């Protein structure tokens, strides 16, 4: 299996970028290694397929002039960026005043919502299905559940049924 450096040497050989001595070594290697020879064939076919579709682009001006235009445009845009936010002075004053006021209003709203306690009126709930009554006193943080069915009679009936 070829390593990365061997693949690069093969590509350089096909591109004609190697010295004569190194090119002879790669040519001898290609004659002995079937995997390298197959890769060389594939790279040649890829090059021939791609070169037929490459279009040469001609610029109407010299290369240096073309790139200098691009560089000038980049510099112009970099200078224009800090001045991009041009607001009227009266709008800047309003924004300076409203931002802290809005923040304070939000803090006050959150404080009111978090600090809000339920009303101090105790509430009672009667559940008819279970025979239980719940009493909540929010000021004292107490909850009382009152079971109103006759527990003695039910337990007596239950115990009697178990021991019979």
N, C-alpha and C positions, 0 to 999 in steps of 0.2 A: 504494500500500500504506500502510495506517495505521500510525503509530508508537504507542508505548506511551501517550504522553500523550494522543493523540487517543482511544484506546480508553477511557482513564480519564474524559475529558471526556464521552464518549458515555454511559458508565455513570452518571456524576453527573447528566447531563441526564435520563436515564430515571428516576432516583431522585428527581428534583426538588430537587437539592442545589446548582444553579447560580444565580447572580444573573440578573436579567432580561436584562441586556445580553448576558451570555455565553450564556444559553439561546437568545436570538434568533440569535446567530452559529452555534451548533451546529445549530439548526433549519434555517437556510439551507444549512449544509454538508450536512445530511442530504438536502435536496432536490436537491442537485447531485451527490452522490457515491453511486453505486449500491452500492458495497461497504459503506459506512457504513450505508446504509439496510438492507441485508441483515443486517448485524450487529445493528442495532437491533431488527429483527423477531425475530431469533433470541433476543436477550436478553429481550425481552418474553414470548416463548413459554416460555422457561425459567423466568422469574419466575412466570408463571401456573401452570405445572406444579408448581413447588416450593411455592408458597403454599398450595395445596390440601392438602398433606400435612403441613404444620407443625402440631404440637399445642402448645397453650399449656399450660405447666406452672404449676400453682398450688401455692404452698407453704402449709403450715398456719400458719406464723408470718410475721412481717414479714421483708423481705429483709435488713435489718440484723441482726436477731436470728439468722437462718439462717447468714449469713456469720460472725458472731461465734462461733457454735458450732463452725464449721469451724476458725476461727483458734485457739480454745481447745484443740481436739483436737490440732492440729499442735504447739502449744506443749507440751502434756502429753507427747506422744510424744518430742519433742526432749529434754525433761528426763529421760525414762525411759531413753533410749538409753545414757548412760554407766553406768548401774547394771544393764545387761542381763547382764553377766558376773559373777554372784555365785557364787564358788567357796568351799567351806569352806577354812579356814586350813590344815589339814593337807594338802589337795590342792595348795594353792599351794606349800607347802614341798617336797613331793615333786616337783612340776613344776620348781621352781628347781634341785633337785639332779639330776634325771634328764636335763634338756636338755644341760647341759655334759658329763655322763658319756656320753651317747649320741654326742655330737659327737666326743669323744675316742676312743671305741671305733671309730667309723667311720674316723677318721684313722689309727688303728693298723692296722685291717684293710686299708686301701688301701696303707699303707706296706709291710705284709707281702706283699701280693699283687704290688706293683710291684717290690720288692726281692728277690723270690724268684728264685733262680738254679736252673737244672737241676742235678741231682746230678752229682758229679764223676766218675762212672763212664763211661768211654768206651764207645761203642756201635759195633757192627759190623753192617752190613747186606749180605747177599749177594743179588744179583739174578741168578737163574739164567738168565733170558732174554737178558740183555745180556752176561753174562760179566764184570760189573763188581762191585767190592766197595767199600763206602763205610765209612770210619772217621771217627768224630766224637769229638773230645776237647773237652767243654764247658768244662772248667776253663781250658784254654789257648785256646779259641776257634778250634780248628783242625779242618779237614775234609780228608780224604785220600780220593781216589777211585782205586782200583787196577783197571786194566783187565787181565784175565787171559788173554785169548785171544792166540794166536800171530799178532801183527800182521805179522811179516816174511813168513810164507808167504802170507797173504791179499793183501798188497800186491804180492808177486811174481807171484801168479796174475793179479791185476788188470792189472798193467803188461804182462804177456805178452799178455793178451787184447786190450789196446788197440793194441799195435804189430803185431799180426799181420795 
